C-alpha cells in the first residue's frame, strides 16, 4: 500500500464530498426559484491496476454533476395571466439579449415597456406570429420564431366578413302579395307596410367605422318568406330604403332571397347563407350572413339574435393565453383576436441540456436536436396560465444530503490525517 496513495484518495474523497455539498447548497438556495431543476453529484470509483505483489493501490473517487431537468416540480397558482407553466413535457423557447435561443420552464413573464414578455432571468419569450396565417413549426430547429410583442397589437380595427341571424318568424302572419319594385321584398309601396319583421346588425369597415345593416323579413305565402339586406345609410324617413313610388332610395339593396320552411317542423328546407358586398371606405367588403338558424312557428315572438366578426378601432384591454399557447388580444368590447401562438420544444435527452444562468438551458450534442410543436399535441404537455412551476428541489432531501456530505468529508479528512500520521511514524523510524 502506498501512503501517498492514501493521501491522494483522501483528497479526492474530500473533493467529491465538497462537490456534493456545493450542489446541495445550490439546491437549497434555489428551493423557491421558479423553474429551477435540482443538481446532484454522482460518484464513480477510480481503480489503478494492482502491482504484482498484490498490494492494493488506492485511487480515490471521481464525480459527475447531473441535472434533473426532465423532472417536473410542483405547480403554484398566481394572480398574473402572464405567468405560464407547462404541465407535461416541453419547454418554452426564449432568447437572450443577443438573440441566442434557449429552452426554459421558468414562465414568470412580465410585460416590458417595449411590449415584449421577459421572465425573471431576463429571457424574452418567443412564438409564432399568426397575422400571416397558421404557423408551420420546423421539425428539428427553432427557426421562424419571433418575439411575442403585446405592443404590436396597438389600436386595431377589423372589417366584418361574416355573421349570423337566428329568429322565429310567425307562420300566422298576413301574406304581403302586392306588386313590388324589382329586387325588393313584397310591399304595398308604403313605407309603413312593406315588411313583416325587421332586425339590425352592426358591422365595421376596414377603418373600424360602423356600418349599420337593416335586415327585413316579409311573408309572401304559405311557408314562404323573403329577406332583404340594406345599408341603413340609404334609409328614408319612413324607415324602409325604398321611396313611396317604389324606386330605390340612396342606399342600394345589398342582397335579397327566399326562405322556404318545412310545414312539419318549422325549419328551413335548405341552409340559406347570403353573400353580398358591404360599403368599405369607397370600396367594398364581401360579407356572408348565415340565416340557416331561422325558424317558423305559430308565435308573434320574433326574438332575433345574431353576431358578426370585425371590430371598431380600439386598444387591447387585456391578454389571455389558452392551453394551446394561443395569445388572444381582448378588446374593450370583449372581442378576442388570436395574435401569437407560443410553441413548446423538447429534446431526446432533457437531462443532458446545458444549464445557463437564469434557469435556461442550451441545446448540446448530448441532448440531441430540438423538436418543436404546440401544446396539447403529440408528446407535448399543456400550457397553463395563472400558474408557475416551482423548483423540483426538496428541502428535506437536500438537508439530509448536506449532513451526509458533511459526514463523508469529515471521514475522508480522517483518512488523510491518518495517512499523514503514518508518514510521520515512517520518517521518525530513523531517529
C-alpha positions in Angstrom: 0.0 0.0 0.0 1.3 3.5 -0.9 0.8 6.0 1.9 0.9 8.7 -0.8 -2.0 6.9 -2.5 -3.9 7.0 0.8 -3.3 10.8 0.9 -4.5 11.2 -2.7 -7.5 9.0 -2.1 -8.5 11.1 1.0 -8.1 14.3 -1.0 -10.3 13.0 -3.9 -12.9 11.9 -1.3 -12.9 15.4 0.2 -13.2 17.0 -3.2 -16.1 14.7 -4.1 -17.9 15.4 -0.9 -17.2 19.1 -1.3 -18.8 19.0 -4.8 -21.8 17.2 -3.4 -22.1 19.9 -0.7 -21.8 22.6 -3.4 -24.7 21.1 -5.4 -26.7 20.7 -2.3 -26.1 24.3 -1.4 -27.3 25.5 -4.8 -30.4 23.3 -4.5 -31.3 24.8 -1.1 -30.6 28.3 -2.3 -33.0 27.8 -5.2 -35.7 25.9 -3.4 -38.1 28.8 -4.2 -36.7 29.6 -7.6 -39.4 29.3 -10.4 -38.5 26.5 -12.9 -35.2 25.6 -11.1 -34.0 22.0 -11.7 -32.0 20.4 -8.9 -28.4 19.4 -9.4 -26.8 16.3 -8.0 -23.3 15.0 -7.6 -22.8 11.4 -8.8 -19.8 9.3 -7.6 -17.8 6.9 -9.6 -14.8 4.9 -8.3 -11.3 5.1 -9.8 -9.2 2.0 -9.9 -5.4 1.7 -10.5 -4.2 -1.7 -11.6 -2.7 -3.6 -8.6 1.0 -4.4 -8.6 2.4 -7.9 -9.0 2.9 -8.1 -5.3 -0.8 -7.9 -4.8 -0.7 -4.8 -2.7 -3.8 -2.6 -3.2 -3.3 0.8 -4.7 -5.9 3.3 -3.7 -7.1 5.6 -6.5 -10.0 7.6 -4.9 -13.3 8.7 -6.4 -14.4 10.9 -9.3 -17.7 12.8 -9.6 -20.1 14.0 -12.3 -22.7 16.7 -11.9 -26.2 15.8 -13.2 -29.3 17.9 -13.5 -32.9 16.6 -13.1 -34.2 18.8 -16.0 -36.8 16.4 -17.1 -38.3 16.1 -13.6 -41.3 18.5 -13.1 -41.7 20.5 -10.0 -45.0 21.3 -8.2 -47.3 23.9 -9.5 -48.4 27.2 -7.9 -51.4 29.3 -8.8 -50.7 33.0 -9.2 -52.6 36.3 -9.9 -51.0 37.1 -13.3 -52.3 35.8 -16.6 -48.7 36.1 -18.0 -47.4 33.5 -15.5 -47.1 30.3 -17.5 -46.4 26.7 -16.6 -46.0 23.5 -18.7 -47.9 20.5 -17.3 -46.2 17.6 -19.1 -43.2 17.6 -21.3 -41.8 20.5 -23.3 -40.0 23.8 -22.7 -40.7 27.4 -23.6 -38.4 28.9 -26.2 -36.8 32.1 -25.2 -33.8 34.2 -26.3 -31.2 36.4 -24.6 -30.4 40.0 -25.4 -28.1 38.8 -28.2 -30.8 36.7 -29.9 -29.4 33.3 -28.9 -32.3 30.9 -28.3 -32.6 28.8 -25.1 -35.2 26.5 -23.5 -36.7 27.1 -20.1 -39.5 26.1 -17.8 -39.4 29.4 -15.9 -42.6 31.0 -17.1 -42.8 34.1 -14.8 -43.2 36.5 -17.7 -43.7 40.3 -17.3 -44.6 42.8 -20.0 -41.8 45.2 -20.7 -42.1 48.8 -21.9 -41.4 47.7 -25.5 -44.2 45.1 -25.3 -42.1 42.0 -25.1 -42.5 39.4 -22.4 -39.5 38.6 -20.2 -39.1 36.2 -17.3 -37.1 36.8 -14.1 -33.9 35.5 -15.8 -34.1 38.3 -18.5 -35.0 36.0 -21.3 -37.6 37.0 -23.9 -40.5 34.7 -24.9 -40.7 33.6 -28.5 -43.7 32.5 -30.5 -45.2 32.4 -34.0 -46.9 35.5 -35.4 -50.5 34.5 -36.5 -51.1 37.5 -38.7 -49.8 35.6 -41.7 -52.0 32.6 -41.0 -51.5 29.3 -39.2 -47.8 28.6 -38.4 -45.7 25.7 -39.6 -43.1 24.8 -37.0 -39.9 23.3 -38.0 -39.5 19.6 -37.0 -35.8 19.9 -35.9 -35.0 23.6 -35.4 -36.1 26.8 -33.8 -36.4 28.9 -37.0 -39.4 31.0 -37.7 -39.9 32.2 -34.1 -40.3 35.9 -33.3 -40.6 37.8 -30.0 -44.1 37.9 -28.6 -44.8 41.6 -28.5 -48.0 42.8 -26.9 -47.5 46.4 -28.1 -47.6 45.3 -31.7 -51.3 44.8 -31.3 -51.9 48.5 -30.7 -55.0 50.2 -31.9 -56.6 47.8 -34.4 -59.8 47.6 -36.5 -61.0 44.6 -38.4 -63.7 44.7 -41.2 -66.7 42.5 -40.9 -66.6 39.4 -43.1 -69.3 37.1 -41.6 -72.2 37.0 -39.3 -75.4 35.1 -38.5 -79.0 35.8 -37.5 -81.5 33.5 -35.9 -85.1 34.4 -35.2 -88.6 32.9 -35.1 -91.0 34.1 -37.9 -94.7 33.9 -37.3 -96.4 31.3 -39.5 -99.8 33.0 -39.0 -98.6 36.4 -40.2 -100.6 38.0 -43.1 -99.1 37.4 -46.5 -97.9 40.5 -48.4 -98.7 39.9 -52.0 -98.9 43.3 -53.7 -96.7 44.3 -56.6 -93.1 45.3 -55.6 -90.1 47.1 -57.2 -87.5 44.8 -58.8 -85.3 43.1 -56.2 -87.3 44.4 -53.3 -89.3 42.4 -50.8 -93.0 42.2 -51.2 -94.5 45.6 -50.4 -97.5 47.8 -51.0 -95.1 50.6 -51.8 -96.0 52.2 -48.5 -93.1 52.7 -46.0 -95.2 51.6 -43.1 -96.3 48.2 -44.5 -93.5 46.8 -46.7 -92.2 44.1 -44.3 -93.3 41.7 -41.6 -90.3 41.8 -39.3 -87.1 43.7 -39.1 -83.8 43.5 -37.2 -80.5 45.3 -37.5 -76.8 44.4 -37.3 -73.7 46.5 -36.6 -70.8 45.8 -38.9 -67.4 47.5 -39.4 -65.4 48.7 -42.4 -61.6 48.3 -42.5 -61.1 51.5 -40.5 -63.4 50.5 -37.7 -66.3 52.7 -38.8 -69.8 51.3 -38.0 -71.9 50.3 -41.0 -75.5 49.5 -39.9 -77.3 46.9 -41.8 -81.1 46.5 -41.7 -82.5 43.1 -42.4 -86.2 42.8 -43.4 -88.3 39.6 -43.4 -91.6 39.6 -45.4 -94.1 36.8 -45.5 -95.0 36.2 -49.2 -97.1 33.0 -48.9 -97.6 29.7 -47.1 -94.2 28.7 -45.6 -92.6 31.3 -47.9 -90.7 34.4 -46.7 -88.4 36.9 -48.4 -85.4 38.5 -46.8 -83.7 41.7 -47.8 -80.5 43.3 -46.5 -80.0 47.1 -46.8 -77.3 49.6 -45.8 -79.1 51.9 -43.3 -77.3 54.9 -44.7 -79.8 54.9 -47.5 -83.0 54.6 -45.4 -85.8 57.0 -46.0 -87.7 58.8 -43.3 -90.3 56.0 -43.3 -87.6 53.6 -42.3 -87.6 51.5 -45.4 -84.9 52.2 -48.1 -87.5 52.5 -50.9 -89.3 55.7 -51.8 -93.1 55.8 -51.8 -93.1 55.4 -55.6 -91.3 52.0 -55.2 -88.0 53.2 -56.7 -84.7 52.5 -54.7 -83.5 55.3 -52.4 -79.9 56.3 -52.0 -78.9 53.2 -50.2 -78.7 50.2 -52.5 -80.2 46.8 -51.8 -77.3 44.6 -50.7 -79.0 41.3 -51.0 -82.4 39.5 -51.1 -83.6 36.0 -51.3 -86.2 33.4 -50.3 -86.7 31.4 -47.2 -88.7 28.2 -47.5 -89.8 26.4 -44.4 -90.9 22.8 -43.8 -94.5 22.8 -42.7 -94.0 19.8 -40.4 -91.2 21.2 -38.2 -90.8 24.9 -39.0 -87.2 24.6 -40.0 -85.7 25.7 -43.3 -85.8 23.1 -46.1 -82.2 24.1 -47.0 -79.4 26.2 -45.5 -79.5 29.8 -46.5 -76.3 31.9 -46.5 -76.5 35.3 -48.0 -73.3 36.8 -49.6 -73.1 40.5 -50.5 -70.7 43.5 -50.6 -70.8 46.0 -47.8 -69.6 49.6 -48.3 -66.0 49.9 -47.2 -64.5 53.4 -47.5 -65.1 53.9 -51.2 -64.6 50.2 -52.0 -66.5 47.1 -50.7 -66.0 44.2 -48.4 -67.6 40.8 -49.1 -69.7 39.6 -46.2 -71.6 36.3 -45.6 -74.7 36.2 -43.4 -75.9 32.8 -42.2 -79.7 32.6 -42.0 -79.8 28.9 -41.6 -80.9 29.1 -38.0 -84.2 30.9 -38.9 -87.4 29.1 -37.9 -91.1 29.5 -38.5 -93.6 28.8 -35.7 -97.1 29.9 -34.6 -95.9 32.8 -32.4 -95.5 36.5 -32.6 -92.3 36.3 -30.5 -89.7 37.3 -33.2 -86.7 37.2 -30.7 -83.8 37.9 -33.1 -80.3 37.1 -32.1 -77.0 37.3 -34.0 -73.4 38.3 -34.2 -70.7 39.4 -36.6 -66.9 39.4 -36.6 -64.8 42.5 -37.0 -64.3 45.3 -34.5 -64.2 49.1 -34.2 -60.9 50.9 -33.7 -59.9 50.2 -30.1 -56.9 49.3 -27.9 -56.2 46.0 -26.4 -57.8 45.8 -22.9 -56.1 42.6 -21.8 -54.2 39.5 -22.9 -55.3 35.9 -22.5 -53.3 32.7 -23.2 -55.0 29.5 -23.9 -53.9 25.9 -23.0 -52.7 25.6 -26.6 -50.5 28.6 -26.2 -52.6 31.0 -28.4 -52.2 34.6 -27.2 -55.5 36.4 -27.5 -55.9 40.1 -27.5 -59.1 41.0 -25.6 -60.5 44.4 -26.7 -62.8 46.7 -24.8 -66.0 45.3 -26.3 -65.0 41.7 -25.5 -63.8 40.9 -29.0 -61.0 38.3 -29.0 -58.2 38.1 -31.6 -55.6 35.4 -31.9 -52.2 37.2 -32.4 -49.4 34.8 -31.5 -49.0 31.1 -30.7 -46.5 30.0 -28.1 -44.8 26.7 -29.1 -43.1 24.1 -26.9 -39.8 22.5 -27.7 -38.3 19.3 -26.5 -35.1 17.2 -26.9 -34.4 13.5 -26.8 -32.4 13.8 -23.6 -33.5 16.8 -21.5 -31.2 15.9 -18.6 -28.2 16.5 -20.9 -29.1 20.1 -21.7 -26.5 22.6 -20.7 -27.7 24.9 -17.9 -27.0 28.6 -18.1 -27.7 31.4 -15.6 -31.4 32.3 -15.3 -32.9 28.8 -15.3 -32.4 28.4 -19.1 -30.8 25.6 -21.0 -28.7 25.5 -24.1 -29.0 22.6 -26.6 -26.0 20.4 -26.6 -24.7 17.4 -28.6 -25.7 15.1 -25.8 -29.2 16.5 -25.5 -30.0 16.0 -29.2 -31.7 18.3 -31.7 -34.9 20.1 -30.6 -38.4 19.2 -31.9 -41.0 21.9 -31.9 -44.7 21.6 -31.7 -47.8 23.0 -30.0 -49.2 22.4 -26.5 -51.6 19.6 -26.2 -50.4 17.9 -29.4 -48.2 14.9 -29.9 -45.9 14.3 -26.9 -46.1 17.9 -25.7 -47.8 19.0 -22.5 -50.3 21.7 -21.9 -49.6 25.4 -21.2 -51.4 26.7 -18.0 -51.6 30.4 -17.5 -52.0 31.9 -14.0 -49.6 29.2 -12.8 -45.9 28.7 -12.2 -43.8 25.6 -12.0 -41.8 25.6 -8.7 -38.3 24.2 -8.1 -38.1 20.4 -8.0 -35.6 20.6 -5.2 -37.0 19.0 -2.0 -35.7 20.8 1.1 -35.9 17.8 3.4 -33.9 15.6 0.9 -31.3 18.4 0.4 -30.8 18.8 4.2 -30.3 15.1 4.5 -27.7 15.1 1.6 -26.0 18.0 3.3 -25.5 16.0 6.5 -24.3 13.0 4.6 -21.8 15.2 2.6 -20.5 16.7 5.9 -20.0 13.3 7.5 -18.3 12.0 4.3 -16.0 15.0 4.2 -15.1 14.5 7.8 -14.4 10.8 7.3 -12.1 11.5 4.3 -10.3 14.1 6.2 -9.6 11.5 8.9 -8.2 9.2 6.2 -5.9 12.0 5.1 -4.9 12.7 8.7 -4.2 9.1 9.4 -2.0 8.8 6.3 -0.1 11.9 7.4 0.4 10.4 10.8 1.8 7.2 9.3 4.2 9.1 7.2 5.4 10.9 10.4 5.9 7.4 12.0 7.8 6.3 9.0 10.0 9.4 9.0 10.7 9.1 12.7 11.9 5.5 12.4 15.4 6.9 11.6 15.7 8.8 14.8 
